[in-house]
Amino acid sequence: MTIRRLAFMALVAVSWLHMTAAQAQDAAHQVMFARLSALASTGHAEAKYHLGMFLNNGMGTPRDAKAAFKHFTEAAESGHPLAAYKVGCYLAGQFPGTVPVDLAEALRFKLRAAEAGYDLAQQDVGEHFWQMKDVDSALLWWERASRQGSVKATAYLAHHEAGHPSRDPVRMFVLTMLLHQASPRPAKALLDQIAQSKAVLTAEQRTRAEASLASWSTGVTALTQEARAGFRRVTALLESLEPKEK
């Protein structure tokens, strides 16, 4: 058998293994979708939220944005904050044509998740208020998200501070340092901004800046951790329903 033929057969075998793994994963998702559907039919809010995510992403079932929105809405009505966030995303136009865009309602739903501590919702709510020209509210929510480690929210804060006519040099230095810490390869413009900010600080201001930088992070909230767990939450939920061995 020629080397070319062996290489071809090896390529086919690798492709078959990948296809089999993908098929196995899809089969597992279908089983999970069926189990979530059964649990959601009992009114289980978290199951409805996850069912909405499966439909939203086309996991174990064809993608169906309208059905996903329905499950998110029902879960949100039961008090599920992450489902409320997804309802807000849909109302903000995430899937055009699924539901009419209603920015006021989108903000109302996203606020539920933001107030419950979800960092992405806090960032989005800040953007909503910024667009409404409510700068103080925008800065408040961006700072809450930034203190959980949101780089985008920190960048928004730094951009606003840089353009403010009476910007606070201590805050400017802290924000740019936070961006530097979050950047594996910081841009030269950021490094230049840090150097400029540091150069104008007095000794007392540097002390305050170091203290502010050290205490900036308040840690990731339980809700943000739950959102980041994503698919692992589905597995944990379904495993918790398995009958316990005696």
Buried (B, 14 or more C-beta within 10 A) or exposed (E): EEEEEEEEEEEEEEEEEEEEEEEEEEEEBBEBBEBBBEBBEEEBBBBBBBBBBBBBEEBBBEEBBEBBBBBBBBBBEBEBBBBBBBBBBBBBBBBEEBBEBBBEBBBBBBBBBBBBBBBBBBBBBBBBBBEEEEEEBBBBBBBBBBBBBBBBBBBBBBEBBEEEEEEEBBBBBBBBBBBBBEEEEBEEEBEEBBEEBBEEBEEEBBEBBBEBBEEBEEEBBEBBBBBEEEBEBBEEBBEEEEEEEE
